[in-house]
Amino acid sequence: MTNKQRVTAAIRHKSTDRVPYSVYFTKPAFEAMQDFCKNPDFYDTLGNHICMHEYSCFREVKPGYFEDQFGIVWNRSGIDKDIGIVSNKIISEPSLKGFSLPPVDEKAIRRIIEDGLRTYPDNFHFYCIGFSLFERAWTLCGMEDLLVYMVLEPDFVHELMDLITEYNLRILDIALEYEVDGIHFGDDWGQQKGMIMGPVHWREFILPRIKRLYGAAKARGKVVSQHSCGDIQEVFGDLIEAGLDVYQTFQPEIYDVRRVKEEYGEHLTFWGGISTQRLLPSGTPRQVYDQTCRMIELMSENGGYILAPTHAVPADVPPENIMAMLKAVNPGLVSIYPQYFEFIKD
């Protein structure tokens, strides 16, 4: 089976010859893996099954501070050097007067998709719209203010969410012209326990818009994938009804893995399962290997599982643990990097 065939079969809840997987890295973790493997091109040897295409534009406005296309300035001078921390506020009161979203950069989006499809023809391809609703709104308004506005200024929140949705639909019109396999939406709704805005406000402000976005992708026969960190099981039923196929990221310290597979496994493919909070940074290579094998056993019956770290691999994960995880899903890597698997023997 090709990488694309494995992912497609898993999403259709069919068995595969081995579990599809994807591994993405933060910048410091990526550099650590390059050094560990003594291979600047190590990423191309990993056998990742999924390609993600997303347009974003940043310019450094002062050392360690980067402004995106929405005018949001991200502080990357501290611990978080990948995404950063929002350091300004674009919308300072509950009004859209004088505010507009930037033009959609159609040429850049087309270039990114075309380059990816050409470079990795055998992989499963998602076009990704990150910060797709709630996250885009709070980065413009501030998290605390947006949550207050949901209670005190709901008309403004509806207006803002509609504006963001229309913007994303324009992006989808471009992406859906291509032979991408699916659309992946990124939008964190969960905390370690429960949802940030709660299910009632989520259903009022988020659900109607994701139905429109999912519907646009489904109308063109595309797989729909949703990223949300944290605990969002209160709305799994709503997401399934809206047309969701794949849920990422699936955190084992939050969910009862066996129960979730039994309850929702006929409807959702789960993407994740290897903890970046506990197992990968703190476990031994043997523990990582054993837990990865266990997760495959629990989650992959009748497909419905894509193995991955629960987030882009952070800087505190030892490279040995990444190799231990990869050995469980791609034993062929042992022949590429035999010297790095001595610490985890069968």
DODOKE-586359 format. One line per field, with one value per residue (C-alpha): residue number from 1; x, y, z. Coordinates in pm, whole numbers. Layout:
<recs>
i = c(NUM | ...) $
X = c(X | ...) $
Y = c(Y | ...) $
Z = c(Z | ...) $
</recs>
This chain:
<recs>
i = c(1 | 2 | 3 | 4 | 5 | 6 | 7 | 8 | 9 | 10 | 11 | 12 | 13 | 14 | 15 | 16 | 17 | 18 | 19 | 20 | 21 | 22 | 23 | 24 | 25 | 26 | 27 | 28 | 29 | 30 | 31 | 32 | 33 | 34 | 35 | 36 | 37 | 38 | 39 | 40 | 41 | 42 | 43 | 44 | 45 | 46 | 47 | 48 | 49 | 50 | 51 | 52 | 53 | 54 | 55 | 56 | 57 | 58 | 59 | 60 | 61 | 62 | 63 | 64 | 65 | 66 | 67 | 68 | 69 | 70 | 71 | 72 | 73 | 74 | 75 | 76 | 77 | 78 | 79 | 80 | 81 | 82 | 83 | 84 | 85 | 86 | 87 | 88 | 89 | 90 | 91 | 92 | 93 | 94 | 95 | 96 | 97 | 98 | 99 | 100 | 101 | 102 | 103 | 104 | 105 | 106 | 107 | 108 | 109 | 110 | 111 | 112 | 113 | 114 | 115 | 116 | 117 | 118 | 119 | 120 | 121 | 122 | 123 | 124 | 125 | 126 | 127 | 128 | 129 | 130 | 131 | 132 | 133 | 134 | 135 | 136 | 137 | 138 | 139 | 140 | 141 | 142 | 143 | 144 | 145 | 146 | 147 | 148 | 149 | 150 | 151 | 152 | 153 | 154 | 155 | 156 | 157 | 158 | 159 | 160 | 161 | 162 | 163 | 164 | 165 | 166 | 167 | 168 | 169 | 170 | 171 | 172 | 173 | 174 | 175 | 176 | 177 | 178 | 179 | 180 | 181 | 182 | 183 | 184 | 185 | 186 | 187 | 188 | 189 | 190 | 191 | 192 | 193 | 194 | 195 | 196 | 197 | 198 | 199 | 200 | 201 | 202 | 203 | 204 | 205 | 206 | 207 | 208 | 209 | 210 | 211 | 212 | 213 | 214 | 215 | 216 | 217 | 218 | 219 | 220 | 221 | 222 | 223 | 224 | 225 | 226 | 227 | 228 | 229 | 230 | 231 | 232 | 233 | 234 | 235 | 236 | 237 | 238 | 239 | 240 | 241 | 242 | 243 | 244 | 245 | 246 | 247 | 248 | 249 | 250 | 251 | 252 | 253 | 254 | 255 | 256 | 257 | 258 | 259 | 260 | 261 | 262 | 263 | 264 | 265 | 266 | 267 | 268 | 269 | 270 | 271 | 272 | 273 | 274 | 275 | 276 | 277 | 278 | 279 | 280 | 281 | 282 | 283 | 284 | 285 | 286 | 287 | 288 | 289 | 290 | 291 | 292 | 293 | 294 | 295 | 296 | 297 | 298 | 299 | 300 | 301 | 302 | 303 | 304 | 305 | 306 | 307 | 308 | 309 | 310 | 311 | 312 | 313 | 314 | 315 | 316 | 317 | 318 | 319 | 320 | 321 | 322 | 323 | 324 | 325 | 326 | 327 | 328 | 329 | 330 | 331 | 332 | 333 | 334 | 335 | 336 | 337 | 338 | 339 | 340 | 341 | 342 | 343 | 344 | 345 | 346) $
X = c(0 | 112 | 105 | -207 | -379 | -308 | -452 | -754 | -825 | -788 | -1033 | -1276 | -1239 | -1067 | -764 | -420 | -93 | 51 | -73 | -39 | 149 | 271 | 534 | 586 | 844 | 890 | 1199 | 1429 | 1315 | 1373 | 1727 | 1793 | 1684 | 1906 | 2202 | 2112 | 2073 | 2367 | 2142 | 2004 | 1748 | 1637 | 1275 | 1248 | 1354 | 1081 | 808 | 540 | 207 | 47 | 140 | -8 | -25 | -96 | -31 | 98 | 315 | 536 | 778 | 1012 | 923 | 1187 | 1418 | 1207 | 873 | 692 | 384 | 147 | -77 | -357 | -142 | -101 | 245 | 382 | 653 | 894 | 1177 | 1090 | 1023 | 778 | 991 | 753 | 410 | 484 | 262 | 25 | 162 | -91 | -468 | -618 | -981 | -997 | -1375 | -1679 | -1710 | -1586 | -1592 | -1273 | -1161 | -1110 | -931 | -634 | -671 | -647 | -311 | -437 | -103 | 78 | -190 | -178 | 202 | 208 | -45 | 111 | 461 | 338 | 139 | 435 | 695 | 504 | 276 | 226 | 115 | -226 | -265 | -454 | -494 | -492 | -673 | -523 | -673 | -991 | -1259 | -1227 | -851 | -859 | -1121 | -937 | -601 | -768 | -964 | -778 | -891 | -1050 | -1232 | -1374 | -1512 | -1672 | -1817 | -1978 | -2188 | -2232 | -2193 | -2316 | -2419 | -2062 | -1923 | -2166 | -2061 | -1692 | -1734 | -1928 | -1653 | -1386 | -1600 | -1646 | -1271 | -1205 | -1463 | -1270 | -957 | -1149 | -1271 | -906 | -787 | -1082 | -983 | -692 | -667 | -601 | -754 | -896 | -930 | -785 | -914 | -714 | -899 | -828 | -1149 | -1042 | -869 | -715 | -1067 | -1365 | -1401 | -1267 | -1601 | -1821 | -2048 | -2340 | -2140 | -1952 | -2283 | -2400 | -2090 | -1876 | -2101 | -2306 | -1987 | -1806 | -2115 | -2067 | -1694 | -1727 | -2013 | -1803 | -1536 | -1786 | -1962 | -1638 | -1588 | -1307 | -1220 | -1274 | -1025 | -1038 | -756 | -838 | -616 | -779 | -1100 | -1382 | -1568 | -1883 | -1925 | -1808 | -2168 | -2214 | -1893 | -1994 | -2334 | -2161 | -1960 | -1626 | -1415 | -1086 | -1022 | -675 | -520 | -613 | -451 | -431 | -393 | -736 | -941 | -1021 | -866 | -1052 | -1392 | -1359 | -1263 | -1563 | -1809 | -1697 | -1466 | -1729 | -1764 | -1431 | -1071 | -845 | -515 | -255 | -238 | 134 | 161 | 385 | 290 | 415 | 533 | 762 | 943 | 959 | 950 | 1241 | 1286 | 1159 | 849 | 785 | 817 | 590 | 324 | 328 | 271 | -11 | -177 | -162 | -324 | -602 | -684 | -613 | -866 | -1082 | -881 | -983 | -640 | -347 | -60 | 118 | 254 | -31 | 132 | 437 | 726 | 855 | 1214 | 1209 | 1161 | 1483 | 1557 | 1596 | 1227 | 1123 | 1324 | 1160 | 814 | 908 | 1042 | 696 | 531 | 809 | 1057 | 1227 | 1390 | 1620 | 1803 | 1847 | 1966 | 2079 | 2316 | 2032 | 1814 | 2063 | 1889 | 1555 | 1586 | 1303) $
Y = c(0 | 357 | 614 | 769 | 432 | 357 | 688 | 657 | 303 | 403 | 691 | 450 | 224 | -53 | -251 | -160 | -347 | -112 | 193 | 526 | 792 | 1149 | 1328 | 1704 | 1898 | 2234 | 2414 | 2320 | 1957 | 1944 | 2077 | 1825 | 1540 | 1665 | 1663 | 1326 | 1155 | 1344 | 1401 | 1746 | 1569 | 1319 | 1435 | 1288 | 948 | 921 | 794 | 1039 | 956 | 1301 | 1632 | 1950 | 2265 | 2602 | 2962 | 3202 | 3510 | 3659 | 3949 | 4026 | 4371 | 4367 | 4096 | 3797 | 3957 | 3855 | 4013 | 3790 | 3883 | 3977 | 4235 | 4017 | 4038 | 3716 | 3724 | 3438 | 3569 | 3350 | 2981 | 2946 | 3007 | 2843 | 3002 | 3263 | 3470 | 3738 | 4077 | 4322 | 4365 | 4445 | 4483 | 4674 | 4709 | 4506 | 4670 | 4594 | 4961 | 5035 | 4670 | 4439 | 4113 | 4109 | 4005 | 3634 | 3567 | 3340 | 3307 | 3197 | 2941 | 2792 | 2778 | 2599 | 2336 | 2275 | 2238 | 1988 | 1775 | 1759 | 1680 | 1408 | 1237 | 920 | 1092 | 1194 | 1572 | 1811 | 2180 | 2334 | 2641 | 2705 | 2940 | 2885 | 3043 | 3078 | 3112 | 3372 | 3569 | 3564 | 3651 | 3962 | 4055 | 3890 | 3565 | 3716 | 3986 | 3744 | 3517 | 3819 | 3933 | 3590 | 3668 | 4047 | 4125 | 3818 | 4014 | 4136 | 3783 | 3652 | 3932 | 3863 | 3486 | 3537 | 3761 | 3500 | 3224 | 3410 | 3469 | 3097 | 3005 | 3217 | 3017 | 2693 | 2797 | 2803 | 2489 | 2281 | 2333 | 2095 | 1722 | 1754 | 1467 | 1665 | 1992 | 2023 | 2291 | 2402 | 2561 | 2487 | 2460 | 2238 | 2264 | 1977 | 1912 | 2055 | 2326 | 2681 | 2845 | 2552 | 2350 | 2600 | 2891 | 2658 | 2548 | 2906 | 3065 | 2786 | 2502 | 2691 | 2814 | 2480 | 2328 | 2575 | 2509 | 2131 | 2143 | 2323 | 2052 | 1765 | 1902 | 1845 | 1494 | 1585 | 1436 | 1678 | 1684 | 1896 | 1981 | 2084 | 2039 | 1951 | 1784 | 1833 | 1505 | 1697 | 1794 | 1478 | 1403 | 1751 | 1717 | 1380 | 1519 | 1817 | 1576 | 1537 | 1241 | 1282 | 1421 | 1545 | 1565 | 1267 | 1307 | 988 | 1184 | 1338 | 1064 | 709 | 560 | 230 | 387 | 657 | 399 | 184 | 476 | 683 | 455 | 373 | 742 | 912 | 842 | 944 | 1111 | 1133 | 920 | 949 | 1195 | 1501 | 1598 | 1288 | 985 | 1137 | 1390 | 1177 | 810 | 583 | 461 | 118 | 272 | 480 | 177 | -37 | 234 | 303 | -66 | -70 | 234 | 68 | -245 | -48 | 198 | 39 | -244 | -194 | 116 | 454 | 548 | 764 | 746 | 1069 | 1268 | 1470 | 1792 | 1905 | 1745 | 1995 | 2069 | 1860 | 1528 | 1322 | 1215 | 857 | 858 | 971 | 684 | 440 | 556 | 533 | 181 | 69 | 205 | 173 | -106 | -28 | 276 | 41 | -31 | 343 | 435 | 103 | 269 | 466 | 168 | -13 | 128 | -31 | -395 | -644) $
Z = c(0 | -63 | 214 | 63 | 37 | 404 | 523 | 295 | 415 | 780 | 737 | 570 | 876 | 688 | 800 | 663 | 630 | 894 | 1076 | 892 | 1086 | 1080 | 1287 | 1292 | 1491 | 1654 | 1529 | 1823 | 1814 | 1438 | 1480 | 1757 | 1530 | 1249 | 1486 | 1636 | 1298 | 1146 | 847 | 756 | 535 | 799 | 769 | 419 | 554 | 819 | 588 | 700 | 538 | 544 | 385 | 528 | 315 | 475 | 385 | 646 | 621 | 892 | 900 | 1185 | 1322 | 1594 | 1728 | 1830 | 1732 | 1414 | 1256 | 1058 | 766 | 1007 | 1187 | 1496 | 1651 | 1800 | 2065 | 1993 | 2205 | 2505 | 2553 | 2262 | 1955 | 1707 | 1742 | 2006 | 2234 | 2107 | 2212 | 2064 | 2021 | 1681 | 1794 | 2123 | 2156 | 2041 | 1701 | 1350 | 1251 | 1057 | 1069 | 773 | 713 | 474 | 110 | 43 | -124 | -399 | -580 | -264 | -175 | -524 | -518 | -181 | -289 | -630 | -482 | -222 | -463 | -699 | -431 | -241 | -495 | -289 | 32 | 161 | 123 | 350 | 290 | 637 | 765 | 1105 | 1366 | 1170 | 1395 | 1771 | 1763 | 1488 | 1682 | 2014 | 1861 | 1721 | 2036 | 2321 | 2482 | 2793 | 2598 | 2343 | 2616 | 2784 | 2451 | 2405 | 2714 | 2694 | 2321 | 2132 | 1822 | 1780 | 1817 | 1555 | 1320 | 1373 | 1332 | 1010 | 874 | 954 | 804 | 475 | 462 | 508 | 246 | -5 | 79 | 43 | -303 | -411 | -232 | -350 | -712 | -649 | -596 | -225 | -30 | 256 | 443 | 792 | 1028 | 1332 | 1624 | 1991 | 2194 | 2482 | 2815 | 3007 | 3135 | 2949 | 2687 | 2705 | 2618 | 2723 | 2494 | 2505 | 2366 | 2130 | 1982 | 1945 | 1796 | 1648 | 1534 | 1271 | 1104 | 1100 | 940 | 654 | 629 | 655 | 407 | 147 | 170 | 175 | -132 | -323 | -184 | 55 | 392 | 682 | 968 | 1284 | 1521 | 1874 | 2173 | 2501 | 2609 | 2357 | 2397 | 2497 | 2131 | 1952 | 1860 | 1711 | 1511 | 1371 | 1272 | 1105 | 889 | 1067 | 954 | 1147 | 1495 | 1587 | 1841 | 2050 | 2394 | 2605 | 2930 | 2862 | 2698 | 2801 | 2489 | 2491 | 2570 | 2303 | 2041 | 2134 | 2145 | 1846 | 1647 | 1383 | 1299 | 1366 | 1277 | 1566 | 1483 | 1761 | 2074 | 2162 | 2448 | 2416 | 2772 | 2950 | 2752 | 2490 | 2713 | 3029 | 2929 | 2849 | 2490 | 2598 | 2753 | 2441 | 2218 | 2438 | 2475 | 2103 | 2032 | 2286 | 2128 | 1787 | 1931 | 2103 | 1826 | 1487 | 1478 | 1168 | 1080 | 1218 | 1352 | 1239 | 1483 | 1576 | 1868 | 2015 | 1899 | 1704 | 1892 | 2151 | 2245 | 2563 | 2381 | 2354 | 1994 | 2119 | 2211 | 1865 | 1720 | 1960 | 1853 | 1486 | 1523 | 1630 | 1314 | 1056 | 1130 | 798 | 956 | 1144 | 820 | 754 | 1104 | 1258 | 1505 | 1661 | 1745 | 1966 | 2273 | 2185 | 2086 | 2058) $
</recs>
